[in-house]
Amino acid sequence: MKKCPRDPNEIFPDDYVTCPIHGMALVPQSERTGKPPVPGWVWGLGGVVIGMLIIVFAVVIVLASSMENKIPSSTEPITPSLGIETITQSPPTIATIDHNVEGEKPDCGKPDVFCVGLVTDVGGIDDNSFNQSTWEGVKQAENDLGAVVQYIETTDSKDYDKNIAKFADAKYDVIVTVGFAMGEATVAAARQYPDVKFIGIDQNQLAETIPNVVGLVFPEDNAGFLVGALAAQMTKSGKICAVLATDAVPPIWRLGEGYRAGSAYIDPAVEVTTVYHNDVGFEKTFNDPEWGKTTAISIIDKGCDIVFGVGSKTGNGALLGAAEKGVYAIGVDVDQYFTVPEAQNVLLSSAIKLLTPGTFNLIKIAKEGSFPAGNFLGDAGYAPFHDLDNRVPAEVKTKMEAIAEGLIDGSIRTNVPPTGPY
């Protein structure tokens, strides 16, 4: 026996030698082909590879055969199986006349369906004042009378007619329009839709009486007079002020001039500054809180220590300016202690118009069939002192009660003209 060679390709004559180290057989020279022999491990590896290929090929054939009946035809829909149920959902039904309220469109033409729509002025439904209080009266009709109620917010005064028509064309029974500026559009719509009842808030029907229009009006000069008298009794500097929307709106004018008259009733020496936002259009004059705030701060810096803010969001801005400077503030239209909480610490009172009950009462009368055409006079007054009650002297409270009684019985008059000097 030969020893195992170091080189597996070394040639040995005539006899076989098994090399346990390399695991291969050495081939006698007589059986060589002249080429180096192929190592045995190569043959072994090749066999393994071929065997694996055969197995893989067989598996592919089997799988293809088993899937043949599970492949859908090209005409059948394929639904992915993800463990999730596929849901087809239709878009919600939204009343086209009011993007703020979802739900099915009411059939207001039915006799048993009572529909009330409200169209705001440009101040917006959430003005924490005039529009919002009127809307609360409409909502009371929903709760107490079962009315279907919706609103449309006006963003441009050119849309008054279009917004009113949306409710009228939908056969609403009552349409409430908010604000003096909507007066002409309300009257025009009333003529076009004689079967619809219209309630115009702050819209005086003096020119003529239209059977299906009533104006809910208030003695704003009385409310302004009351808070002006309060301010004149509470001022320390002898200077009070009012920041207001445009005086082209008669109720705004009456509030401002009532404030001046009330102060003069108490003490003619008190200096009263009134600033009206007349330099912009109706779209801006009620909706400019920044102007209201900066204007109030400017007057406060000149000595004013009680600020009367009038005119929706513009007036709200004046209240915030007073709060920032730490001087007394007076709100308007509603008790703004509840609607402008940022000013609660300085809010002395508010010149209020009872918009919510006035609006509801007219809707109720309309539903009962006894609609009052012309003008309907609502109530006005001043709000409680709330957090500042202990700062208001007893004699001031007594004086305020006496003035309120005098305005009601006519023994005290404001002498404020109904409109401004235009």
LINCOR-V270411 format. One record per pair of residues at least 12 apart in sequence whose C-alpha atoms are under 8 Angstrom apart, sorted by the first residue. I is the first residue (numbers start at 1). GAP is how many residues later the second one is. D is the distance in whole Angstrom. If there is no record, write none. Layout:
((I;GAP;D) (I;GAP;D))
//
This chain:
((1;16;7) (2;15;6) (3;14;8) (4;13;7) (4;14;7) (4;15;5) (5;14;8) (8;14;8) (8;18;8) (9;27;7) (9;28;7) (11;15;8) (11;16;8) (11;17;7) (11;18;6) (12;14;8) (12;15;8) (12;16;6) (12;17;6) (13;15;5) (13;16;5) (13;17;7) (14;14;5) (14;15;6) (14;16;7) (15;12;8) (15;13;6) (16;12;6) (23;17;8) (23;18;8) (24;15;7) (24;16;6) (24;17;8) (25;15;8) (93;12;8) (97;54;8) (97;55;7) (97;69;6) (97;70;7) (98;52;7) (98;53;6) (98;54;5) (99;53;8) (100;51;8) (100;52;8) (101;49;7) (106;42;7) (107;63;8) (108;62;7) (108;63;5) (108;64;6) (108;65;7) (109;61;8) (109;62;5) (109;63;7) (113;34;7) (113;35;7) (114;32;8) (114;33;5) (114;34;6) (114;58;7) (114;59;6) (114;253;8) (115;32;6) (115;33;5) (115;34;6) (115;57;5) (115;58;5) (115;59;7) (116;22;7) (116;31;7) (116;32;6) (116;33;5) (116;34;7) (116;56;6) (116;57;6) (116;58;5) (116;59;6) (116;60;7) (117;32;6) (117;33;5) (117;34;5) (117;35;8) (117;50;6) (117;55;7) (117;57;6) (117;58;5) (117;59;6) (118;17;7) (118;20;8) (118;31;8) (118;32;6) (118;33;5) (118;34;6) (118;57;6) (118;58;5) (118;59;6) (118;60;8) (119;32;6) (119;33;5) (119;34;6) (119;35;7) (119;44;7) (119;45;7) (119;56;8) (119;57;6) (119;58;5) (119;59;6) (120;31;7) (120;32;6) (120;33;5) (120;34;6) (120;57;6) (120;58;5) (120;59;8) (121;32;7) (121;33;6) (121;34;8) (121;36;8) (121;56;8) (121;57;6) (121;58;6) (121;60;8) (121;61;7) (122;31;7) (122;32;5) (122;33;5) (122;34;6) (122;35;7) (122;160;7) (122;161;6) (122;162;8) (122;164;7) (122;165;7) (123;32;8) (123;160;8) (123;163;6) (123;164;5) (123;189;6) (123;190;7) (124;29;6) (124;30;7) (124;31;8) (125;28;6) (127;185;6) (127;186;6) (128;184;7) (128;185;8) (128;208;7) (128;211;5) (128;212;7) (129;183;6) (129;184;8) (129;203;7) (129;204;6) (129;205;6) (129;207;7) (129;210;7) (130;182;6) (130;203;6) (130;204;7) (130;225;8) (131;47;7) (133;201;7) (133;222;6) (133;223;5) (134;44;8) (134;221;6) (134;222;5) (134;225;6) (135;221;7) (136;220;6) (137;218;7) (137;219;4) (137;220;6) (137;221;7) (137;222;5) (137;223;5) (138;218;8) (138;221;7) (138;222;6) (138;225;8) (140;220;6) (141;219;6) (141;222;7) (141;223;7) (145;219;8) (155;128;7) (156;127;6) (157;125;7) (157;126;7) (160;22;7) (160;25;6) (161;24;6) (161;25;8) (161;28;7) (164;13;8) (164;22;8) (164;25;7) (165;24;7) (168;25;7) (168;28;7) (171;25;8) (172;24;7) (173;22;8) (173;23;5) (173;24;6) (174;22;6) (174;23;5) (174;24;6) (174;25;7) (174;189;7) (174;192;8) (175;21;7) (175;22;6) (175;23;5) (175;24;6) (176;22;6) (176;23;5) (176;24;6) (176;25;7) (177;21;7) (177;22;6) (177;23;5) (177;24;6) (178;22;6) (178;23;5) (178;24;7) (179;21;7) (179;22;5) (179;23;5) (179;24;7) (180;20;8) (180;21;7) (180;22;5) (180;23;5) (180;24;8) (180;69;6) (180;70;8) (180;71;8) (181;68;7) (181;101;8) (182;18;8) (182;21;8) (183;17;7) (183;20;5) (183;21;8) (186;12;7) (186;14;7) (187;23;8) (187;26;7) (190;20;8) (190;22;6) (190;23;7) (194;18;6) (195;17;7) (196;16;7) (197;15;5) (197;16;6) (197;169;7) (197;174;8) (198;14;6) (198;15;5) (198;16;6) (199;14;6) (199;15;5) (199;16;6) (199;17;7) (199;160;8) (199;163;8) (200;13;7) (200;14;6) (200;15;5) (200;16;6) (201;14;6) (201;15;5) (201;16;7) (201;158;8) (202;13;6) (202;14;6) (202;15;5) (202;16;7) (202;49;7) (203;12;5) (203;13;7) (203;14;6) (204;12;7) (204;13;6) (204;171;6) (205;169;6) (205;170;6) (206;168;8) (206;169;8) (208;166;8) (209;164;6) (209;165;5) (210;163;6) (210;164;7) (211;161;8) (211;162;5) (211;163;8) (212;159;8) (212;161;6) (213;160;5) (213;161;7) (214;158;6) (214;159;5) (214;160;5) (214;161;6) (214;162;7) (215;158;8) (215;159;6) (215;160;5) (215;161;6) (216;142;7) (216;143;8) (216;159;6) (216;160;5) (216;161;6) (216;162;6) (217;158;7) (217;159;6) (217;160;5) (217;161;6) (218;135;7) (218;159;6) (218;160;5) (218;161;6) (218;162;6) (219;158;8) (219;159;8) (219;160;7) (219;161;6) (220;31;6) (220;32;8) (220;34;6) (220;35;5) (220;38;7) (220;133;7) (220;160;7) (221;30;8) (221;33;5) (221;34;5) (221;35;8) (221;36;7) (221;37;4) (221;38;7) (221;193;7) (221;195;7) (222;33;8) (222;36;6) (222;158;7) (222;159;7) (222;185;7) (222;192;7) (223;32;7) (223;35;7) (223;36;8) (223;128;5) (223;129;6) (223;130;8) (223;157;6) (223;158;5) (223;159;6) (224;30;7) (224;31;5) (224;32;6) (224;33;7) (224;34;4) (224;35;4) (224;36;8) (224;38;7) (224;127;6) (225;30;8) (225;32;8) (225;33;4) (225;34;5) (225;35;7) (225;36;6) (225;37;4) (225;38;7) (225;189;7) (226;32;8) (226;33;7) (226;36;6) (226;125;7) (226;155;7) (226;156;7) (226;174;7) (226;177;7) (226;178;7) (227;32;6) (227;35;7) (227;103;7) (227;122;7) (227;123;7) (227;124;6) (227;155;7) (228;30;7) (228;31;4) (228;32;6) (228;33;7) (228;34;5) (228;35;5) (229;30;7) (229;33;4) (229;34;5) (229;35;8) (229;36;7) (229;37;6) (229;171;8) (230;33;8) (230;166;7) (230;170;7) (231;32;7) (231;75;6) (232;30;8) (232;31;5) (232;32;8) (232;34;6) (232;35;7) (232;38;7) (233;33;7) (233;163;7) (234;158;8) (235;70;6) (235;71;7) (236;69;7) (237;66;7) (237;67;7) (237;68;7) (238;31;8) (238;32;5) (238;33;6) (238;66;8) (239;31;6) (239;32;5) (239;33;6) (239;34;8) (239;64;6) (239;65;5) (239;66;6) (239;67;8) (240;30;7) (240;31;6) (240;32;5) (240;33;6) (240;64;5) (240;65;6) (240;66;5) (240;67;6) (241;31;5) (241;32;4) (241;33;6) (241;34;8) (241;58;7) (241;63;6) (241;64;8) (241;65;6) (241;66;5) (241;67;6) (242;14;7) (242;30;8) (242;31;6) (242;32;5) (242;33;6) (242;54;8) (242;65;6) (242;66;4) (242;67;6) (242;68;7) (243;31;6) (243;32;5) (243;33;6) (243;34;8) (243;49;6) (243;52;7) (243;53;6) (243;64;7) (243;65;6) (243;66;5) (243;67;6) (243;72;7) (243;75;6) (244;12;7) (244;30;7) (244;31;6) (244;32;5) (244;33;6) (244;48;8) (244;65;6) (244;66;5) (244;67;6) (244;70;7) (244;71;6) (245;31;5) (245;32;5) (245;33;7) (245;40;5) (245;41;6) (245;65;6) (245;66;5) (245;69;7) (245;70;7) (246;30;5) (246;31;5) (246;32;5) (246;39;6) (246;40;8) (247;29;6) (247;30;8) (247;31;7) (247;173;7) (248;30;8) (248;171;8) (248;172;7) (249;170;8) (250;168;7) (250;169;5) (250;170;7) (251;168;8) (252;58;7) (252;59;7) (253;166;7) (253;167;6) (254;162;7) (254;163;7) (254;164;7) (254;165;7) (255;55;8) (256;18;7) (257;159;6) (258;156;6) (258;158;6) (260;12;6) (261;153;6) (261;154;8) (261;155;8) (262;152;7) (285;26;8) (285;29;7) (286;25;5) (286;26;5) (286;27;6) (286;28;5) (286;29;8) (287;25;7) (287;26;5) (287;27;5) (288;25;6) (288;26;5) (288;29;8) (289;24;5) (289;25;4) (289;26;7) (289;27;6) (289;28;4) (289;29;7) (290;24;7) (290;27;6) (291;23;7) (291;26;7) (292;17;8) (292;22;5) (292;23;6) (292;24;7) (292;25;5) (292;26;5) (292;29;8) (293;21;8) (293;23;8) (293;24;4) (293;25;4) (293;26;7) (293;27;6) (293;28;5) (293;29;8) (294;24;8) (294;27;7) (295;23;7) (296;22;5) (296;23;8) (296;25;6) (296;26;7) (297;21;8) (297;24;6) (297;25;7) (297;28;7) (300;22;8) (300;25;8) (305;22;5) (305;23;6) (306;16;8) (306;21;6) (306;22;5) (306;23;6) (306;24;7) (307;12;7) (307;15;7) (307;20;8) (307;21;6) (307;22;5) (307;23;6) (308;21;6) (308;22;5) (308;23;6) (308;24;8) (309;20;7) (309;21;6) (309;22;6) (309;23;7) (310;21;7) (310;22;6) (311;21;8) (315;16;8) (315;17;8) (316;15;8) (316;24;7) (319;12;7) (319;24;6) (319;28;8) (320;22;7) (320;23;6) (322;21;8) (322;24;7) (323;19;7) (323;20;5) (323;22;7) (323;23;6) (326;20;7) (327;19;6) (328;18;5) (328;19;6) (328;20;6) (329;14;8) (329;17;6) (329;18;5) (329;19;6) (329;20;7) (330;17;6) (330;18;6) (330;19;5) (330;20;5) (330;21;7) (331;16;7) (331;18;6) (331;19;4) (331;20;6) (332;18;5) (332;19;5) (332;20;6) (332;21;8) (333;17;7) (333;18;6) (333;19;4) (333;20;5) (333;21;8) (333;22;8) (334;16;7) (334;17;7) (334;18;5) (334;19;6) (334;20;7) (334;21;8) (334;49;8) (335;14;7) (335;15;5) (335;16;8) (335;17;6) (335;48;6) (336;13;8) (336;14;6) (337;12;8) (337;49;8) (344;43;7) (345;42;7) (345;43;8) (346;42;8) (347;38;8) (347;41;7) (348;37;5) (348;38;8) (348;40;6) (349;33;7) (349;34;5) (349;35;6) (349;36;5) (349;37;8) (350;32;5) (350;33;5) (350;34;8) (351;29;8) (351;30;6) (351;31;5) (351;32;7) (352;28;6) (352;29;5) (352;30;5) (352;31;7) (353;25;7) (353;26;6) (353;27;4) (353;28;7) (354;24;7) (354;25;6) (354;26;6) (355;23;8) (358;20;6) (358;21;8) (381;23;7))
//
